[in-house]
Amino acid sequence: MACYIIVVCSKCGGYLLAKENQKTRTCPYCGSKVILEKAKKVAAAENATEASTLLRKLKEKAAKGGKVKLQRQF
């Protein structure tokens, strides 16, 4: 059973990493509150290291394809 999930923010399309048992997460790109139960899940991982690697690969792929607009995090 996965401990971490990667979801897509419904407002800006950014990828978010969250623990599977979390209810909500604030998007670090646009600041909107994401309800994880309703969010589009794109990946799952057993541990934090695997989740971080998956997230990085998804962001790299999105940057090449131009599908996700990531804003600079301040």
mmCIF file of the N, C-alpha and C atoms, coordinates in Angstrom:
data_MODEL
# 
_entry.id   MODEL 
# 
loop_
_atom_site.group_PDB 
_atom_site.id 
_atom_site.type_symbol 
_atom_site.label_atom_id 
_atom_site.label_alt_id 
_atom_site.label_comp_id 
_atom_site.label_asym_id 
_atom_site.label_entity_id 
_atom_site.label_seq_id 
_atom_site.pdbx_PDB_ins_code 
_atom_site.Cartn_x 
_atom_site.Cartn_y 
_atom_site.Cartn_z 
_atom_site.occupancy 
_atom_site.B_iso_or_equiv 
_atom_site.pdbx_formal_charge 
_atom_site.auth_seq_id 
_atom_site.auth_comp_id 
_atom_site.auth_asym_id 
_atom_site.auth_atom_id 
_atom_site.pdbx_PDB_model_num 
ATOM 1   N N  . MET A 1 1  ? 0.837   -1.183 0.000   1.00 0.00 ? 1  MET A N  1 
ATOM 2   C CA . MET A 1 1  ? 0.000   0.000  0.000   1.00 0.00 ? 1  MET A CA 1 
ATOM 3   C C  . MET A 1 1  ? 0.883   1.247  0.000   1.00 0.00 ? 1  MET A C  1 
ATOM 4   N N  . ALA A 1 2  ? 0.565   2.179  -0.850  1.00 0.00 ? 2  ALA A N  1 
ATOM 5   C CA . ALA A 1 2  ? 1.365   3.391  -0.990  1.00 0.00 ? 2  ALA A CA 1 
ATOM 6   C C  . ALA A 1 2  ? 1.180   4.330  0.197   1.00 0.00 ? 2  ALA A C  1 
ATOM 7   N N  . CYS A 1 3  ? 2.240   4.996  0.559   1.00 0.00 ? 3  CYS A N  1 
ATOM 8   C CA . CYS A 1 3  ? 2.195   5.943  1.668   1.00 0.00 ? 3  CYS A CA 1 
ATOM 9   C C  . CYS A 1 3  ? 2.125   7.391  1.181   1.00 0.00 ? 3  CYS A C  1 
ATOM 10  N N  . TYR A 1 4  ? 2.534   7.618  -0.061  1.00 0.00 ? 4  TYR A N  1 
ATOM 11  C CA . TYR A 1 4  ? 2.557   8.956  -0.636  1.00 0.00 ? 4  TYR A CA 1 
ATOM 12  C C  . TYR A 1 4  ? 1.838   8.956  -1.979  1.00 0.00 ? 4  TYR A C  1 
ATOM 13  N N  . ILE A 1 5  ? 1.181   10.070 -2.282  1.00 0.00 ? 5  ILE A N  1 
ATOM 14  C CA . ILE A 1 5  ? 0.516   10.220 -3.579  1.00 0.00 ? 5  ILE A CA 1 
ATOM 15  C C  . ILE A 1 5  ? 0.955   11.530 -4.219  1.00 0.00 ? 5  ILE A C  1 
ATOM 16  N N  . ILE A 1 6  ? 0.865   11.562 -5.530  1.00 0.00 ? 6  ILE A N  1 
ATOM 17  C CA . ILE A 1 6  ? 1.121   12.782 -6.285  1.00 0.00 ? 6  ILE A CA 1 
ATOM 18  C C  . ILE A 1 6  ? -0.173  13.111 -7.002  1.00 0.00 ? 6  ILE A C  1 
ATOM 19  N N  . VAL A 1 7  ? -0.650  14.335 -6.788  1.00 0.00 ? 7  VAL A N  1 
ATOM 20  C CA . VAL A 1 7  ? -1.912  14.778 -7.371  1.00 0.00 ? 7  VAL A CA 1 
ATOM 21  C C  . VAL A 1 7  ? -1.675  16.053 -8.174  1.00 0.00 ? 7  VAL A C  1 
ATOM 22  N N  . VAL A 1 8  ? -2.685  16.417 -8.966  1.00 0.00 ? 8  VAL A N  1 
ATOM 23  C CA . VAL A 1 8  ? -2.620  17.615 -9.789  1.00 0.00 ? 8  VAL A CA 1 
ATOM 24  C C  . VAL A 1 8  ? -3.532  18.681 -9.189  1.00 0.00 ? 8  VAL A C  1 
ATOM 25  N N  . CYS A 1 9  ? -3.018  19.892 -9.046  1.00 0.00 ? 9  CYS A N  1 
ATOM 26  C CA . CYS A 1 9  ? -3.825  21.013 -8.571  1.00 0.00 ? 9  CYS A CA 1 
ATOM 27  C C  . CYS A 1 9  ? -4.858  21.348 -9.642  1.00 0.00 ? 9  CYS A C  1 
ATOM 28  N N  . SER A 1 10 ? -6.113  21.431 -9.249  1.00 0.00 ? 10 SER A N  1 
ATOM 29  C CA . SER A 1 10 ? -7.176  21.703 -10.214 1.00 0.00 ? 10 SER A CA 1 
ATOM 30  C C  . SER A 1 10 ? -7.175  23.154 -10.693 1.00 0.00 ? 10 SER A C  1 
ATOM 31  N N  . LYS A 1 11 ? -6.520  24.027 -9.964  1.00 0.00 ? 11 LYS A N  1 
ATOM 32  C CA . LYS A 1 11 ? -6.494  25.439 -10.345 1.00 0.00 ? 11 LYS A CA 1 
ATOM 33  C C  . LYS A 1 11 ? -5.352  25.758 -11.313 1.00 0.00 ? 11 LYS A C  1 
ATOM 34  N N  . CYS A 1 12 ? -4.116  25.340 -10.972 1.00 0.00 ? 12 CYS A N  1 
ATOM 35  C CA . CYS A 1 12 ? -2.964  25.720 -11.809 1.00 0.00 ? 12 CYS A CA 1 
ATOM 36  C C  . CYS A 1 12 ? -2.334  24.557 -12.564 1.00 0.00 ? 12 CYS A C  1 
ATOM 37  N N  . GLY A 1 13 ? -2.688  23.318 -12.205 1.00 0.00 ? 13 GLY A N  1 
ATOM 38  C CA . GLY A 1 13 ? -2.128  22.155 -12.888 1.00 0.00 ? 13 GLY A CA 1 
ATOM 39  C C  . GLY A 1 13 ? -0.797  21.686 -12.337 1.00 0.00 ? 13 GLY A C  1 
ATOM 40  N N  . GLY A 1 14 ? -0.340  22.271 -11.244 1.00 0.00 ? 14 GLY A N  1 
ATOM 41  C CA . GLY A 1 14 ? 0.933   21.871 -10.646 1.00 0.00 ? 14 GLY A CA 1 
ATOM 42  C C  . GLY A 1 14 ? 0.816   20.522 -9.954  1.00 0.00 ? 14 GLY A C  1 
ATOM 43  N N  . TYR A 1 15 ? 1.932   19.823 -9.872  1.00 0.00 ? 15 TYR A N  1 
ATOM 44  C CA . TYR A 1 15 ? 1.964   18.530 -9.185  1.00 0.00 ? 15 TYR A CA 1 
ATOM 45  C C  . TYR A 1 15 ? 2.265   18.735 -7.709  1.00 0.00 ? 15 TYR A C  1 
ATOM 46  N N  . LEU A 1 16 ? 1.525   18.022 -6.854  1.00 0.00 ? 16 LEU A N  1 
ATOM 47  C CA . LEU A 1 16 ? 1.685   18.117 -5.407  1.00 0.00 ? 16 LEU A CA 1 
ATOM 48  C C  . LEU A 1 16 ? 1.981   16.751 -4.823  1.00 0.00 ? 16 LEU A C  1 
ATOM 49  N N  . LEU A 1 17 ? 2.856   16.722 -3.855  1.00 0.00 ? 17 LEU A N  1 
ATOM 50  C CA . LEU A 1 17 ? 3.172   15.499 -3.135  1.00 0.00 ? 17 LEU A CA 1 
ATOM 51  C C  . LEU A 1 17 ? 2.479   15.555 -1.780  1.00 0.00 ? 17 LEU A C  1 
ATOM 52  N N  . ALA A 1 18 ? 1.821   14.465 -1.405  1.00 0.00 ? 18 ALA A N  1 
ATOM 53  C CA . ALA A 1 18 ? 1.110   14.434 -0.119  1.00 0.00 ? 18 ALA A CA 1 
ATOM 54  C C  . ALA A 1 18 ? 1.140   13.030 0.458   1.00 0.00 ? 18 ALA A C  1 
ATOM 55  N N  . LYS A 1 19 ? 1.011   12.966 1.767   1.00 0.00 ? 19 LYS A N  1 
ATOM 56  C CA . LYS A 1 19 ? 0.864   11.665 2.408   1.00 0.00 ? 19 LYS A CA 1 
ATOM 57  C C  . LYS A 1 19 ? -0.539  11.161 2.103   1.00 0.00 ? 19 LYS A C  1 
ATOM 58  N N  . GLU A 1 20 ? -0.649  9.878  1.957   1.00 0.00 ? 20 GLU A N  1 
ATOM 59  C CA . GLU A 1 20 ? -1.909  9.266  1.545   1.00 0.00 ? 20 GLU A CA 1 
ATOM 60  C C  . GLU A 1 20 ? -3.064  9.550  2.506   1.00 0.00 ? 20 GLU A C  1 
ATOM 61  N N  . ASN A 1 21 ? -2.778  9.695  3.789   1.00 0.00 ? 21 ASN A N  1 
ATOM 62  C CA . ASN A 1 21 ? -3.848  9.905  4.763   1.00 0.00 ? 21 ASN A CA 1 
ATOM 63  C C  . ASN A 1 21 ? -4.217  11.372 4.964   1.00 0.00 ? 21 ASN A C  1 
ATOM 64  N N  . GLN A 1 22 ? -3.574  12.302 4.264   1.00 0.00 ? 22 GLN A N  1 
ATOM 65  C CA . GLN A 1 22 ? -3.918  13.717 4.365   1.00 0.00 ? 22 GLN A CA 1 
ATOM 66  C C  . GLN A 1 22 ? -5.255  13.978 3.693   1.00 0.00 ? 22 GLN A C  1 
ATOM 67  N N  . LYS A 1 23 ? -5.984  14.965 4.184   1.00 0.00 ? 23 LYS A N  1 
ATOM 68  C CA . LYS A 1 23 ? -7.279  15.342 3.607   1.00 0.00 ? 23 LYS A CA 1 
ATOM 69  C C  . LYS A 1 23 ? -7.127  16.473 2.593   1.00 0.00 ? 23 LYS A C  1 
ATOM 70  N N  . THR A 1 24 ? -6.282  17.474 2.927   1.00 0.00 ? 24 THR A N  1 
ATOM 71  C CA . THR A 1 24 ? -6.080  18.618 2.042   1.00 0.00 ? 24 THR A CA 1 
ATOM 72  C C  . THR A 1 24 ? -4.598  18.951 1.962   1.00 0.00 ? 24 THR A C  1 
ATOM 73  N N  . ARG A 1 25 ? -4.279  19.768 0.959   1.00 0.00 ? 25 ARG A N  1 
ATOM 74  C CA . ARG A 1 25 ? -2.906  20.240 0.768   1.00 0.00 ? 25 ARG A CA 1 
ATOM 75  C C  . ARG A 1 25 ? -3.000  21.598 0.104   1.00 0.00 ? 25 ARG A C  1 
ATOM 76  N N  . THR A 1 26 ? -2.166  22.533 0.525   1.00 0.00 ? 26 THR A N  1 
ATOM 77  C CA . THR A 1 26 ? -2.124  23.841 -0.118  1.00 0.00 ? 26 THR A CA 1 
ATOM 78  C C  . THR A 1 26 ? -1.119  23.773 -1.262  1.00 0.00 ? 26 THR A C  1 
ATOM 79  N N  . CYS A 1 27 ? -1.532  24.196 -2.439  1.00 0.00 ? 27 CYS A N  1 
ATOM 80  C CA . CYS A 1 27 ? -0.664  24.176 -3.610  1.00 0.00 ? 27 CYS A CA 1 
ATOM 81  C C  . CYS A 1 27 ? 0.473   25.177 -3.406  1.00 0.00 ? 27 CYS A C  1 
ATOM 82  N N  . PRO A 1 28 ? 1.738   24.744 -3.545  1.00 0.00 ? 28 PRO A N  1 
ATOM 83  C CA . PRO A 1 28 ? 2.858   25.657 -3.359  1.00 0.00 ? 28 PRO A CA 1 
ATOM 84  C C  . PRO A 1 28 ? 3.036   26.633 -4.519  1.00 0.00 ? 28 PRO A C  1 
ATOM 85  N N  . TYR A 1 29 ? 2.334   26.404 -5.619  1.00 0.00 ? 29 TYR A N  1 
ATOM 86  C CA . TYR A 1 29 ? 2.475   27.252 -6.802  1.00 0.00 ? 29 TYR A CA 1 
ATOM 87  C C  . TYR A 1 29 ? 1.440   28.370 -6.858  1.00 0.00 ? 29 TYR A C  1 
ATOM 88  N N  . CYS A 1 30 ? 0.183   28.042 -6.535  1.00 0.00 ? 30 CYS A N  1 
ATOM 89  C CA . CYS A 1 30 ? -0.880  29.060 -6.645  1.00 0.00 ? 30 CYS A CA 1 
ATOM 90  C C  . CYS A 1 30 ? -1.558  29.376 -5.316  1.00 0.00 ? 30 CYS A C  1 
ATOM 91  N N  . GLY A 1 31 ? -1.286  28.583 -4.278  1.00 0.00 ? 31 GLY A N  1 
ATOM 92  C CA . GLY A 1 31 ? -1.844  28.842 -2.964  1.00 0.00 ? 31 GLY A CA 1 
ATOM 93  C C  . GLY A 1 31 ? -3.251  28.327 -2.731  1.00 0.00 ? 31 GLY A C  1 
ATOM 94  N N  . SER A 1 32 ? -3.837  27.657 -3.708  1.00 0.00 ? 32 SER A N  1 
ATOM 95  C CA . SER A 1 32 ? -5.198  27.158 -3.519  1.00 0.00 ? 32 SER A CA 1 
ATOM 96  C C  . SER A 1 32 ? -5.205  25.898 -2.659  1.00 0.00 ? 32 SER A C  1 
ATOM 97  N N  . LYS A 1 33 ? -6.322  25.681 -1.981  1.00 0.00 ? 33 LYS A N  1 
ATOM 98  C CA . LYS A 1 33 ? -6.498  24.500 -1.139  1.00 0.00 ? 33 LYS A CA 1 
ATOM 99  C C  . LYS A 1 33 ? -6.974  23.353 -2.018  1.00 0.00 ? 33 LYS A C  1 
ATOM 100 N N  . VAL A 1 34 ? -6.255  22.255 -1.991  1.00 0.00 ? 34 VAL A N  1 
ATOM 101 C CA . VAL A 1 34 ? -6.584  21.094 -2.813  1.00 0.00 ? 34 VAL A CA 1 
ATOM 102 C C  . VAL A 1 34 ? -7.153  20.010 -1.900  1.00 0.00 ? 34 VAL A C  1 
ATOM 103 N N  . ILE A 1 35 ? -8.355  19.556 -2.195  1.00 0.00 ? 35 ILE A N  1 
ATOM 104 C CA . ILE A 1 35 ? -8.968  18.452 -1.466  1.00 0.00 ? 35 ILE A CA 1 
ATOM 105 C C  . ILE A 1 35 ? -8.471  17.172 -2.134  1.00 0.00 ? 35 ILE A C  1 
ATOM 106 N N  . LEU A 1 36 ? -7.641  16.455 -1.434  1.00 0.00 ? 36 LEU A N  1 
ATOM 107 C CA . LEU A 1 36 ? -6.934  15.326 -2.036  1.00 0.00 ? 36 LEU A CA 1 
ATOM 108 C C  . LEU A 1 36 ? -7.862  14.211 -2.500  1.00 0.00 ? 36 LEU A C  1 
ATOM 109 N N  . GLU A 1 37 ? -8.969  14.014 -1.820  1.00 0.00 ? 37 GLU A N  1 
ATOM 110 C CA . GLU A 1 37 ? -9.923  12.977 -2.207  1.00 0.00 ? 37 GLU A CA 1 
ATOM 111 C C  . GLU A 1 37 ? -10.502 13.244 -3.603  1.00 0.00 ? 37 GLU A C  1 
ATOM 112 N N  . LYS A 1 38 ? -10.666 14.528 -3.946  1.00 0.00 ? 38 LYS A N  1 
ATOM 113 C CA . LYS A 1 38 ? -11.247 14.910 -5.232  1.00 0.00 ? 38 LYS A CA 1 
ATOM 114 C C  . LYS A 1 38 ? -10.208 15.181 -6.311  1.00 0.00 ? 38 LYS A C  1 
ATOM 115 N N  . ALA A 1 39 ? -8.953  15.323 -5.920  1.00 0.00 ? 39 ALA A N  1 
ATOM 116 C CA . ALA A 1 39 ? -7.891  15.672 -6.867  1.00 0.00 ? 39 ALA A CA 1 
ATOM 117 C C  . ALA A 1 39 ? -7.536  14.483 -7.761  1.00 0.00 ? 39 ALA A C  1 
ATOM 118 N N  . LYS A 1 40 ? -7.044  14.797 -8.939  1.00 0.00 ? 40 LYS A N  1 
ATOM 119 C CA . LYS A 1 40 ? -6.608  13.774 -9.883  1.00 0.00 ? 40 LYS A CA 1 
ATOM 120 C C  . LYS A 1 40 ? -5.280  13.189 -9.397  1.00 0.00 ? 40 LYS A C  1 
ATOM 121 N N  . LYS A 1 41 ? -5.279  11.901 -9.103  1.00 0.00 ? 41 LYS A N  1 
ATOM 122 C CA . LYS A 1 41 ? -4.075  11.219 -8.644  1.00 0.00 ? 41 LYS A CA 1 
ATOM 123 C C  . LYS A 1 41 ? -3.304  10.703 -9.864  1.00 0.00 ? 41 LYS A C  1 
ATOM 124 N N  . VAL A 1 42 ? -2.010  11.031 -9.919  1.00 0.00 ? 42 VAL A N  1 
ATOM 125 C CA . VAL A 1 42 ? -1.214  10.619 -11.075 1.00 0.00 ? 42 VAL A CA 1 
ATOM 126 C C  . VAL A 1 42 ? -0.143  9.590  -10.739 1.00 0.00 ? 42 VAL A C  1 
ATOM 127 N N  . ALA A 1 43 ? 0.200   9.446  -9.448  1.00 0.00 ? 43 ALA A N  1 
ATOM 128 C CA . ALA A 1 43 ? 1.210   8.461  -9.060  1.00 0.00 ? 43 ALA A CA 1 
ATOM 129 C C  . ALA A 1 43 ? 1.108   8.182  -7.572  1.00 0.00 ? 43 ALA A C  1 
ATOM 130 N N  . ALA A 1 44 ? 1.697   7.066  -7.182  1.00 0.00 ? 44 ALA A N  1 
ATOM 131 C CA . ALA A 1 44 ? 1.757   6.689  -5.774  1.00 0.00 ? 44 ALA A CA 1 
ATOM 132 C C  . ALA A 1 44 ? 3.115   6.053  -5.515  1.00 0.00 ? 44 ALA A C  1 
ATOM 133 N N  . ALA A 1 45 ? 3.588   6.182  -4.276  1.00 0.00 ? 45 ALA A N  1 
ATOM 134 C CA . ALA A 1 45 ? 4.901   5.649  -3.925  1.00 0.00 ? 45 ALA A CA 1 
ATOM 135 C C  . ALA A 1 45 ? 4.872   5.071  -2.515  1.00 0.00 ? 45 ALA A C  1 
ATOM 136 N N  . GLU A 1 46 ? 5.766   4.133  -2.269  1.00 0.00 ? 46 GLU A N  1 
ATOM 137 C CA . GLU A 1 46 ? 5.852   3.479  -0.973  1.00 0.00 ? 46 GLU A CA 1 
ATOM 138 C C  . GLU A 1 46 ? 6.580   4.314  0.076   1.00 0.00 ? 46 GLU A C  1 
ATOM 139 N N  . ASN A 1 47 ? 7.538   5.150  -0.361  1.00 0.00 ? 47 ASN A N  1 
ATOM 140 C CA . ASN A 1 47 ? 8.315   5.924  0.599   1.00 0.00 ? 47 ASN A CA 1 
ATOM 141 C C  . ASN A 1 47 ? 8.603   7.325  0.050   1.00 0.00 ? 47 ASN A C  1 
ATOM 142 N N  . ALA A 1 48 ? 9.134   8.180  0.899   1.00 0.00 ? 48 ALA A N  1 
ATOM 143 C CA . ALA A 1 48 ? 9.366   9.577  0.529   1.00 0.00 ? 48 ALA A CA 1 
ATOM 144 C C  . ALA A 1 48 ? 10.405  9.721  -0.585  1.00 0.00 ? 48 ALA A C  1 
ATOM 145 N N  . THR A 1 49 ? 11.429  8.897  -0.565  1.00 0.00 ? 49 THR A N  1 
ATOM 146 C CA . THR A 1 49 ? 12.467  8.967  -1.597  1.00 0.00 ? 49 THR A CA 1 
ATOM 147 C C  . THR A 1 49 ? 11.899  8.629  -2.965  1.00 0.00 ? 49 THR A C  1 
ATOM 148 N N  . GLU A 1 50 ? 11.142  7.560  -3.038  1.00 0.00 ? 50 GLU A N  1 
ATOM 149 C CA . GLU A 1 50 ? 10.514  7.152  -4.299  1.00 0.00 ? 50 GLU A CA 1 
ATOM 150 C C  . GLU A 1 50 ? 9.525   8.216  -4.771  1.00 0.00 ? 50 GLU A C  1 
ATOM 151 N N  . ALA A 1 51 ? 8.750   8.778  -3.860  1.00 0.00 ? 51 ALA A N  1 
ATOM 152 C CA . ALA A 1 51 ? 7.769   9.809  -4.201  1.00 0.00 ? 51 ALA A CA 1 
ATOM 153 C C  . ALA A 1 51 ? 8.462   11.054 -4.751  1.00 0.00 ? 51 ALA A C  1 
ATOM 154 N N  . SER A 1 52 ? 9.550   11.450 -4.126  1.00 0.00 ? 52 SER A N  1 
ATOM 155 C CA . SER A 1 52 ? 10.298  12.616 -4.571  1.00 0.00 ? 52 SER A CA 1 
ATOM 156 C C  . SER A 1 52 ? 10.869  12.399 -5.977  1.00 0.00 ? 52 SER A C  1 
ATOM 157 N N  . THR A 1 53 ? 11.377  11.215 -6.229  1.00 0.00 ? 53 THR A N  1 
ATOM 158 C CA . THR A 1 53 ? 11.916  10.878 -7.559  1.00 0.00 ? 53 THR A CA 1 
ATOM 159 C C  . THR A 1 53 ? 10.808  10.916 -8.608  1.00 0.00 ? 53 THR A C  1 
ATOM 160 N N  . LEU A 1 54 ? 9.656   10.334 -8.294  1.00 0.00 ? 54 LEU A N  1 
ATOM 161 C CA . LEU A 1 54 ? 8.523   10.358 -9.225  1.00 0.00 ? 54 LEU A CA 1 
ATOM 162 C C  . LEU A 1 54 ? 8.065   11.789 -9.510  1.00 0.00 ? 54 LEU A C  1 
ATOM 163 N N  . LEU A 1 55 ? 7.987   12.602 -8.465  1.00 0.00 ? 55 LEU A N  1 
ATOM 164 C CA . LEU A 1 55 ? 7.557   13.985 -8.616  1.00 0.00 ? 55 LEU A CA 1 
ATOM 165 C C  . LEU A 1 55 ? 8.519   14.751 -9.517  1.00 0.00 ? 55 LEU A C  1 
ATOM 166 N N  . ARG A 1 56 ? 9.807   14.573 -9.300  1.00 0.00 ? 56 ARG A N  1 
ATOM 167 C CA . ARG A 1 56 ? 10.816  15.245 -10.126 1.00 0.00 ? 56 ARG A CA 1 
ATOM 168 C C  . ARG A 1 56 ? 10.697  14.829 -11.594 1.00 0.00 ? 56 ARG A C  1 
ATOM 169 N N  . LYS A 1 57 ? 10.489  13.544 -11.849 1.00 0.00 ? 57 LYS A N  1 
ATOM 170 C CA . LYS A 1 57 ? 10.347  13.054 -13.216 1.00 0.00 ? 57 LYS A CA 1 
ATOM 171 C C  . LYS A 1 57 ? 9.084   13.615 -13.876 1.00 0.00 ? 57 LYS A C  1 
ATOM 172 N N  . LEU A 1 58 ? 7.989   13.683 -13.133 1.00 0.00 ? 58 LEU A N  1 
ATOM 173 C CA . LEU A 1 58 ? 6.745   14.241 -13.669 1.00 0.00 ? 58 LEU A CA 1 
ATOM 174 C C  . LEU A 1 58 ? 6.917   15.719 -14.020 1.00 0.00 ? 58 LEU A C  1 
ATOM 175 N N  . LYS A 1 59 ? 7.591   16.465 -13.152 1.00 0.00 ? 59 LYS A N  1 
ATOM 176 C CA . LYS A 1 59 ? 7.817   17.889 -13.408 1.00 0.00 ? 59 LYS A CA 1 
ATOM 177 C C  . LYS A 1 59 ? 8.717   18.096 -14.621 1.00 0.00 ? 59 LYS A C  1 
ATOM 178 N N  . GLU A 1 60 ? 9.755   17.270 -14.751 1.00 0.00 ? 60 GLU A N  1 
ATOM 179 C CA . GLU A 1 60 ? 10.652  17.364 -15.909 1.00 0.00 ? 60 GLU A CA 1 
ATOM 180 C C  . GLU A 1 60 ? 9.900   17.062 -17.201 1.00 0.00 ? 60 GLU A C  1 
ATOM 181 N N  . LYS A 1 61 ? 9.092   16.026 -17.184 1.00 0.00 ? 61 LYS A N  1 
ATOM 182 C CA . LYS A 1 61 ? 8.309   15.644 -18.360 1.00 0.00 ? 61 LYS A CA 1 
ATOM 183 C C  . LYS A 1 61 ? 7.323   16.758 -18.734 1.00 0.00 ? 61 LYS A C  1 
ATOM 184 N N  . ALA A 1 62 ? 6.670   17.342 -17.727 1.00 0.00 ? 62 ALA A N  1 
ATOM 185 C CA . ALA A 1 62 ? 5.711   18.418 -17.967 1.00 0.00 ? 62 ALA A CA 1 
ATOM 186 C C  . ALA A 1 62 ? 6.413   19.661 -18.526 1.00 0.00 ? 62 ALA A C  1 
ATOM 187 N N  . ALA A 1 63 ? 7.602   19.948 -18.022 1.00 0.00 ? 63 ALA A N  1 
ATOM 188 C CA . ALA A 1 63 ? 8.348   21.124 -18.487 1.00 0.00 ? 63 ALA A CA 1 
ATOM 189 C C  . ALA A 1 63 ? 8.743   20.962 -19.959 1.00 0.00 ? 63 ALA A C  1 
ATOM 190 N N  . LYS A 1 64 ? 9.087   19.765 -20.357 1.00 0.00 ? 64 LYS A N  1 
ATOM 191 C CA . LYS A 1 64 ? 9.452   19.508 -21.753 1.00 0.00 ? 64 LYS A CA 1 
ATOM 192 C C  . LYS A 1 64 ? 8.233   19.578 -22.668 1.00 0.00 ? 64 LYS A C  1 
ATOM 193 N N  . GLY A 1 65 ? 7.099   19.077 -22.159 1.00 0.00 ? 65 GLY A N  1 
ATOM 194 C CA . GLY A 1 65 ? 5.886   19.067 -22.959 1.00 0.00 ? 65 GLY A CA 1 
ATOM 195 C C  . GLY A 1 65 ? 5.073   20.336 -22.845 1.00 0.00 ? 65 GLY A C  1 
ATOM 196 N N  . GLY A 1 66 ? 5.410   21.172 -21.876 1.00 0.00 ? 66 GLY A N  1 
ATOM 197 C CA . GLY A 1 66 ? 4.694   22.427 -21.676 1.00 0.00 ? 66 GLY A CA 1 
ATOM 198 C C  . GLY A 1 66 ? 3.284   22.259 -21.145 1.00 0.00 ? 66 GLY A C  1 
ATOM 199 N N  . LYS A 1 67 ? 2.986   21.123 -20.521 1.00 0.00 ? 67 LYS A N  1 
ATOM 200 C CA . LYS A 1 67 ? 1.623   20.862 -20.055 1.00 0.00 ? 67 LYS A CA 1 
ATOM 201 C C  . LYS A 1 67 ? 1.325   21.470 -18.698 1.00 0.00 ? 67 LYS A C  1 
ATOM 202 N N  . VAL A 1 68 ? 2.324   21.655 -17.868 1.00 0.00 ? 68 VAL A N  1 
ATOM 203 C CA . VAL A 1 68 ? 2.111   22.191 -16.527 1.00 0.00 ? 68 VAL A CA 1 
ATOM 204 C C  . VAL A 1 68 ? 2.866   23.498 -16.389 1.00 0.00 ? 68 VAL A C  1 
ATOM 205 N N  . LYS A 1 69 ? 2.176   24.518 -15.922 1.00 0.00 ? 69 LYS A N  1 
ATOM 206 C CA . LYS A 1 69 ? 2.810   25.809 -15.704 1.00 0.00 ? 69 LYS A CA 1 
ATOM 207 C C  . LYS A 1 69 ? 3.216   25.901 -14.242 1.00 0.00 ? 69 LYS A C  1 
ATOM 208 N N  . LEU A 1 70 ? 4.508   25.887 -13.992 1.00 0.00 ? 70 LEU A N  1 
ATOM 209 C CA . LEU A 1 70 ? 4.999   25.976 -12.637 1.00 0.00 ? 70 LEU A CA 1 
ATOM 210 C C  . LEU A 1 70 ? 5.505   27.396 -12.392 1.00 0.00 ? 70 LEU A C  1 
ATOM 211 N N  . GLN A 1 71 ? 4.991   28.001 -11.354 1.00 0.00 ? 71 GLN A N  1 
ATOM 212 C CA . GLN A 1 71 ? 5.434   29.341 -10.995 1.00 0.00 ? 71 GLN A CA 1 
ATOM 213 C C  . GLN A 1 71 ? 6.603   29.239 -10.041 1.00 0.00 ? 71 GLN A C  1 
ATOM 214 N N  . ARG A 1 72 ? 7.396   30.261 -10.005 1.00 0.00 ? 72 ARG A N  1 
ATOM 215 C CA . ARG A 1 72 ? 8.521   30.298 -9.085  1.00 0.00 ? 72 ARG A CA 1 
ATOM 216 C C  . ARG A 1 72 ? 8.004   30.319 -7.653  1.00 0.00 ? 72 ARG A C  1 
ATOM 217 N N  . GLN A 1 73 ? 8.569   29.449 -6.833  1.00 0.00 ? 73 GLN A N  1 
ATOM 218 C CA . GLN A 1 73 ? 8.143   29.383 -5.443  1.00 0.00 ? 73 GLN A CA 1 
ATOM 219 C C  . GLN A 1 73 ? 8.967   30.363 -4.625  1.00 0.00 ? 73 GLN A C  1 
ATOM 220 N N  . PHE A 1 74 ? 8.316   31.247 -3.883  1.00 0.00 ? 74 PHE A N  1 
ATOM 221 C CA . PHE A 1 74 ? 9.008   32.261 -3.076  1.00 0.00 ? 74 PHE A CA 1 
ATOM 222 C C  . PHE A 1 74 ? 9.098   31.834 -1.645  1.00 0.00 ? 74 PHE A C  1 
# 
